[in-house]
Amino acid sequence: MIDKNQTCTGQDSMPYLSCLIHIFEGWFGVEQLEDYLNFANYLVWVFTPLILLILPYFTIFLLYLTIIFLHIYKRKNVLKEAYSHNLWDGARKTVATLWDGHAAVWHGYEVHGMEKIPEGPALIIFYHGAIPIDFYYFMAKIFIQKGRTCRVVADHFVFKIPGFSLLLDVFCALHGPREKCVEILRSGHLLAISPGGVREALISDETYNIIWGNRKGFAQVAIDAKVPIIPMFTQNIREGFRSLGGTRLFRWLYEKFRYPFAPIYGGFPVKFRTYLGDPIPYDPKLTAEELAEKTKNAVQALIDKHQRIPGNIMSALLERFHKGQNSH
């Protein structure tokens, strides 16, 4: 509390901060302003953990808004569907623009190495964050810049989420199998796979350890389709969102039921930069095991080059806003 007998000058002067509060009280005609500020600080302390738990699910909210938009778009264009093979291009462009805007504002999102994506087919292999929001951003960016839809292999549980079927259909997500993936690539499309999948999303942490196990099916797909593999990694993806899936309880639940029950927190506005590595060309001499290992090393090289290990949320935030101020 401020002693009313004190002044901002003279021998019996009050501390600088208290003096400022005293001045503001006089300007605004508000008494006990310091008490209000202390109460506001208390509210921030109380509600910050709740906000950090809510923000990740805001991403899910955006996905459902996208789904609602797609349903409206479909209903509006129901008569055109019989006459147009590109019914969804307008919807994809609108949704891509919205997600690209969110990426730019909230994460200052950038893609480095877009020129490494060939005009023809390619298999993109990426590290899976707690929430693959970086891949949503990447899909939007590649559709806007190249007019191409990047197909993606998604975990089986995603196809069981209520309301997601239209979203998955419009943006060409598939569960597999291997033959379908090869068919898509042979048709000239881009296809993305995260070999770590949900397990990597839940168990990996700020050390950015790659959790692929012995998976090599993606490598066999590339060999059968005779296409290059492009490694991909997004800087600070674990500083944006984190998962508690590495704890013993949630890890056991996932291994038991194959569903990601672990809570996710974050939504921090850190800088996201997606890096595309040099393409690994098709080589008939390589086995699936050798190609899988080569791809893993390429993704690891991107992590080692572009990511602070271990990742630190506060450092990533300070770096984002410090560079933002310098740019102005």
C-alpha positions as CSV (number, residue, x, y, z in Angstrom):
1,M,0.0,0.0,0.0
2,I,1.1,3.6,-0.6
3,D,1.6,5.9,2.3
4,K,-0.3,9.1,1.6
5,N,2.2,11.1,3.6
6,Q,4.9,10.2,1.1
7,T,5.7,12.1,-2.1
8,C,7.4,11.4,-5.4
9,T,10.2,13.9,-4.6
10,G,12.0,15.0,-1.6
11,Q,13.6,13.1,1.3
12,D,10.4,11.2,2.2
13,S,10.0,9.9,-1.4
14,M,8.3,6.6,-2.3
15,P,9.8,3.9,-4.6
16,Y,9.6,4.6,-8.4
17,L,6.9,2.0,-9.1
18,S,4.7,3.1,-6.2
19,C,5.1,6.7,-7.4
20,L,3.8,5.8,-10.9
21,I,0.8,4.0,-9.3
22,H,0.2,7.1,-7.2
23,I,0.3,9.3,-10.3
24,F,-2.1,7.0,-12.2
25,E,-4.5,7.0,-9.3
26,G,-4.6,10.8,-9.5
27,W,-5.1,10.8,-13.3
28,F,-7.9,8.2,-13.4
29,G,-9.5,9.2,-10.1
30,V,-9.2,5.6,-8.8
31,E,-8.1,4.8,-5.3
32,Q,-6.2,1.7,-4.3
33,L,-5.0,1.0,-7.9
34,E,-2.2,-1.1,-6.5
35,D,-4.7,-3.5,-5.0
36,Y,-6.5,-3.8,-8.4
37,L,-3.2,-4.6,-10.1
38,N,-2.3,-7.2,-7.5
39,F,-5.7,-8.8,-8.0
40,A,-5.2,-8.8,-11.8
41,N,-1.8,-10.5,-11.4
42,Y,-3.4,-13.1,-9.2
43,L,-6.0,-13.8,-11.9
44,V,-3.3,-14.3,-14.5
45,W,-1.5,-16.7,-12.2
46,V,-4.7,-18.7,-11.7
47,F,-6.0,-18.9,-15.2
48,T,-2.7,-19.3,-17.2
49,P,-2.6,-23.1,-16.7
50,L,-6.2,-23.3,-17.9
51,I,-5.5,-21.3,-21.0
52,L,-2.5,-23.5,-21.8
53,L,-4.7,-26.6,-21.6
54,I,-7.5,-25.0,-23.7
55,L,-5.3,-23.6,-26.6
56,P,-4.4,-27.1,-28.0
57,Y,-8.1,-27.9,-28.4
58,F,-8.6,-24.6,-30.2
59,T,-6.9,-26.4,-33.1
60,I,-9.5,-29.1,-32.9
61,F,-12.1,-26.3,-32.9
62,L,-10.6,-24.9,-36.1
63,L,-10.8,-28.3,-37.7
64,Y,-14.5,-28.5,-36.9
65,L,-15.0,-25.0,-38.3
66,T,-13.4,-26.3,-41.4
67,I,-15.7,-29.3,-41.5
68,I,-18.8,-27.0,-41.1
69,F,-17.6,-24.8,-43.9
70,L,-17.1,-27.9,-46.2
71,H,-20.6,-29.1,-45.4
72,I,-22.0,-25.7,-46.3
73,Y,-19.9,-25.6,-49.4
74,K,-21.1,-29.1,-50.5
75,R,-24.7,-28.2,-50.0
76,K,-24.4,-25.0,-51.9
77,N,-22.8,-26.7,-54.9
78,V,-24.7,-29.9,-54.9
79,L,-26.0,-29.3,-58.4
80,K,-22.6,-28.5,-59.8
81,E,-21.1,-31.8,-58.5
82,A,-22.5,-33.8,-61.4
83,Y,-20.8,-31.5,-63.9
84,S,-17.5,-30.6,-62.3
85,H,-14.5,-32.8,-61.4
86,N,-13.0,-30.0,-59.4
87,L,-15.9,-29.3,-57.1
88,W,-13.7,-29.1,-54.0
89,D,-10.9,-26.9,-55.4
90,G,-12.7,-23.7,-54.3
91,A,-13.2,-25.1,-50.8
92,R,-9.6,-26.3,-50.6
93,K,-8.3,-22.9,-51.7
94,T,-10.5,-21.1,-49.1
95,V,-9.5,-23.4,-46.3
96,A,-5.9,-23.3,-47.3
97,T,-6.0,-19.5,-47.2
98,L,-7.5,-19.5,-43.7
99,W,-5.0,-21.9,-42.3
100,D,-2.1,-20.1,-44.0
101,G,-3.3,-16.9,-42.4
102,H,-3.4,-18.5,-39.0
103,A,0.1,-19.9,-39.5
104,A,1.5,-16.5,-40.5
105,V,-0.1,-14.6,-37.6
106,W,0.3,-17.0,-34.7
107,H,3.6,-18.8,-35.6
108,G,5.2,-16.6,-38.3
109,Y,5.3,-19.8,-40.3
110,E,7.9,-20.3,-43.1
111,V,8.8,-23.2,-45.4
112,H,12.4,-23.5,-46.5
113,G,13.2,-25.7,-49.5
114,M,9.9,-25.7,-51.3
115,E,11.9,-25.8,-54.6
116,K,13.1,-29.3,-53.7
117,I,9.6,-30.7,-54.3
118,P,9.5,-32.1,-57.8
119,E,6.8,-31.5,-60.3
120,G,6.0,-35.2,-60.3
121,P,5.4,-37.7,-57.5
122,A,7.4,-37.8,-54.2
123,L,7.1,-39.3,-50.8
124,I,7.5,-36.8,-48.0
125,I,8.6,-38.2,-44.6
126,F,8.2,-36.0,-41.6
127,Y,8.7,-35.9,-37.8
128,H,5.4,-36.0,-35.9
129,G,4.8,-33.3,-33.3
130,A,2.4,-33.6,-30.4
131,I,-0.2,-32.1,-32.8
132,P,0.8,-32.2,-36.5
133,I,-0.4,-28.6,-37.0
134,D,2.8,-27.9,-38.9
135,F,1.7,-30.4,-41.5
136,Y,-1.7,-28.7,-41.8
137,Y,0.2,-25.4,-42.4
138,F,2.5,-27.2,-45.0
139,M,-0.5,-28.6,-46.8
140,A,-2.0,-25.1,-47.0
141,K,1.2,-23.6,-48.2
142,I,1.9,-26.2,-51.0
143,F,-1.7,-25.9,-52.2
144,I,-1.5,-22.1,-52.4
145,Q,2.0,-22.0,-54.0
146,K,1.9,-25.0,-56.2
147,G,-1.8,-25.8,-56.6
148,R,-1.2,-29.4,-55.5
149,T,-2.9,-31.5,-52.8
150,C,-0.5,-33.4,-50.7
151,R,-2.1,-36.8,-49.7
152,V,-1.3,-38.0,-46.2
153,V,-1.4,-41.3,-44.4
154,A,-3.3,-40.9,-41.1
155,D,-3.7,-43.1,-38.1
156,H,-6.8,-45.3,-38.0
157,F,-8.3,-43.5,-34.9
158,V,-8.6,-40.3,-36.9
159,F,-11.1,-41.9,-39.2
160,K,-13.3,-42.7,-36.2
161,I,-13.5,-39.1,-34.9
162,P,-17.1,-37.9,-35.3
163,G,-17.5,-35.5,-38.3
164,F,-14.0,-35.9,-39.7
165,S,-14.9,-38.1,-42.7
166,L,-15.7,-35.2,-45.0
167,L,-12.5,-33.3,-44.0
168,L,-10.4,-36.5,-44.6
169,D,-12.0,-37.1,-48.0
170,V,-11.6,-33.5,-49.2
171,F,-8.0,-33.3,-48.2
172,C,-7.2,-36.8,-49.4
173,A,-6.2,-38.5,-46.2
174,L,-5.9,-42.3,-46.2
175,H,-5.2,-45.1,-43.8
176,G,-3.4,-47.2,-46.3
177,P,-2.7,-50.0,-47.3
178,R,0.7,-50.1,-48.9
179,E,-0.8,-50.9,-52.4
180,K,-3.0,-47.8,-52.2
181,C,0.0,-45.6,-51.3
182,V,2.0,-47.0,-54.3
183,E,-1.0,-46.3,-56.6
184,I,-1.2,-42.7,-55.5
185,L,2.5,-42.1,-56.1
186,R,2.4,-43.8,-59.5
187,S,-0.5,-41.5,-60.4
188,G,1.9,-38.5,-60.0
189,H,0.7,-37.2,-56.6
190,L,2.6,-36.1,-53.5
191,L,2.2,-38.4,-50.5
192,A,3.3,-37.7,-46.9
193,I,3.9,-40.2,-44.1
194,S,5.1,-39.9,-40.6
195,P,6.6,-43.3,-39.7
196,G,6.6,-42.4,-36.0
197,G,2.9,-41.6,-36.1
198,V,0.9,-41.3,-32.9
199,R,3.5,-43.1,-30.8
200,E,6.1,-40.4,-31.8
201,A,3.5,-37.7,-31.2
202,L,2.9,-38.9,-27.6
203,I,6.2,-40.2,-26.4
204,S,8.8,-38.0,-28.1
205,D,9.6,-34.8,-26.2
206,E,11.7,-31.7,-26.2
207,T,14.8,-33.9,-27.0
208,Y,13.1,-34.5,-30.4
209,N,14.0,-38.2,-30.4
210,I,12.8,-40.1,-33.5
211,I,10.6,-43.0,-32.6
212,W,10.1,-45.2,-35.6
213,G,10.9,-48.6,-34.2
214,N,11.6,-51.0,-37.1
215,R,9.1,-49.5,-39.5
216,K,10.2,-49.7,-43.1
217,G,6.9,-50.0,-44.9
218,F,7.2,-46.4,-46.1
219,A,10.6,-47.2,-47.7
220,Q,9.1,-50.2,-49.5
221,V,6.3,-47.9,-50.9
222,A,9.0,-45.5,-52.3
223,I,10.9,-48.4,-53.8
224,D,7.8,-50.0,-55.4
225,A,6.6,-46.6,-56.8
226,K,10.2,-45.7,-57.8
227,V,9.9,-42.1,-56.4
228,P,12.3,-39.9,-54.3
229,I,11.9,-39.4,-50.6
230,I,12.0,-35.9,-49.2
231,P,12.7,-35.6,-45.5
232,M,10.9,-32.9,-43.6
233,F,11.1,-31.3,-40.1
234,T,9.6,-28.3,-38.4
235,Q,11.6,-26.3,-36.0
236,N,10.1,-25.6,-32.6
237,I,7.1,-27.9,-33.2
238,R,7.5,-29.3,-29.6
239,E,7.7,-25.8,-28.2
240,G,4.4,-25.0,-29.7
241,F,2.6,-28.0,-28.3
242,R,3.6,-30.7,-25.8
243,S,2.1,-34.0,-24.7
244,L,2.1,-35.9,-21.4
245,G,2.1,-39.1,-23.3
246,G,5.6,-40.1,-22.1
247,T,4.3,-40.7,-18.6
248,R,3.9,-44.3,-17.6
249,L,0.1,-44.2,-17.3
250,F,-0.6,-42.6,-20.7
251,R,2.0,-44.7,-22.4
252,W,0.4,-47.8,-21.1
253,L,-3.1,-46.6,-22.1
254,Y,-1.9,-46.0,-25.7
255,E,-0.2,-49.4,-26.0
256,K,-3.3,-51.1,-24.5
257,F,-6.0,-49.3,-26.5
258,R,-4.1,-47.6,-29.4
259,Y,-5.9,-44.3,-28.7
260,P,-4.0,-41.1,-27.7
261,F,-5.6,-40.4,-24.3
262,A,-2.7,-38.2,-23.1
263,P,-3.4,-34.5,-22.4
264,I,-1.8,-32.0,-24.7
265,Y,-0.9,-28.5,-23.6
266,G,0.6,-25.4,-25.2
267,G,-0.5,-23.3,-28.2
268,F,2.5,-21.1,-27.6
269,P,3.1,-18.6,-30.5
270,V,6.6,-19.7,-31.2
271,K,8.3,-19.4,-34.6
272,F,7.6,-22.4,-36.9
273,R,10.0,-23.1,-39.8
274,T,9.5,-26.2,-41.9
275,Y,12.7,-27.5,-43.5
276,L,12.7,-29.8,-46.5
277,G,15.9,-31.8,-47.0
278,D,17.6,-32.9,-50.1
279,P,15.6,-35.6,-52.0
280,I,16.8,-39.2,-51.6
281,P,16.5,-40.5,-55.2
282,Y,15.2,-43.9,-56.1
283,D,17.9,-46.4,-56.0
284,P,17.0,-50.0,-57.0
285,K,20.1,-51.3,-55.2
286,L,18.8,-50.2,-51.8
287,T,16.8,-52.5,-49.7
288,A,13.8,-51.2,-47.7
289,E,15.8,-51.5,-44.5
290,E,18.7,-49.5,-45.9
291,L,16.4,-46.8,-47.4
292,A,14.5,-46.5,-44.1
293,E,17.8,-46.0,-42.2
294,K,19.0,-43.5,-44.8
295,T,15.7,-41.5,-44.5
296,K,15.9,-41.6,-40.7
297,N,19.4,-40.2,-40.8
298,A,18.3,-37.4,-43.1
299,V,15.4,-36.4,-40.8
300,Q,17.8,-36.5,-37.8
301,A,20.3,-34.3,-39.7
302,L,17.5,-31.7,-40.2
303,I,16.8,-31.8,-36.4
304,D,20.5,-31.5,-35.5
305,K,21.0,-28.6,-37.8
306,H,17.9,-26.5,-37.1
307,Q,16.7,-27.4,-33.6
308,R,17.9,-26.4,-30.2
309,I,18.2,-29.6,-28.1
310,P,16.6,-29.8,-25.7
311,G,13.9,-27.5,-26.8
312,N,12.9,-24.7,-24.5
313,I,9.6,-22.9,-24.7
314,M,10.7,-19.7,-23.1
315,S,13.8,-19.4,-25.3
316,A,11.7,-20.0,-28.4
317,L,9.2,-17.3,-27.3
318,L,11.9,-14.8,-26.6
319,E,13.6,-15.6,-29.9
320,R,10.4,-15.1,-31.8
321,F,9.6,-11.7,-30.3
322,H,13.1,-10.5,-30.2
323,K,13.6,-11.1,-33.9
324,G,10.2,-9.6,-34.6
325,Q,11.2,-6.3,-32.9
326,N,14.5,-6.2,-34.7
327,S,12.7,-6.7,-38.0
328,H,10.8,-3.5,-37.4
